[in-house]
Amino acid sequence: MAEKMKAEKKQKAIAIMRDCPTSPRKMRLVADIIRGVEINKALGILRYSKKEASIRMEKLLKSAIANWETKNESERLEDTKLCVKEVFVDCGRMLKRIQAAPQGRAHRIRKRSNHVTIVVDKMVTVENK
């Protein structure tokens, strides 16, 4: 039982990016695109996406892949089918700034940030009976 859990844990690789200076809402749009996709396809999607958040997400995905390679030195990346198992974006800290407004007033600007977590795992193939 413990051996099985260790083997499963070894196949997963996690990468976390904290305090990314992008709105979580904008980052979630990019995260939804690559969730459940094979890693080479996901890297291609991120490379050619117009979204500014995709640049940071691509870097994080490469980090998760590198983490998987260090965990599984005996296996080759080309031989295994890896996919983006999980991607989730949480709110980070919010910087509150003041912007001048008409008639001596001031408006508050909320500069949002986020935390992104990517989990890379072996792709599960379902066999039809």
Secondary structure, 3 states (H helix, E strand, C coil): CHHHHHHHHHHCEEEEEEEECCCHHHHHHHHHHHCCCEHHHHHHHHHCCCCCHHHHHHHHHHHHHHHHHHHCCCCCCCCCCEEEEEEEEEECCCEEEEEECHHHCEEEEEECCEEEEEEEEECCCCCCC
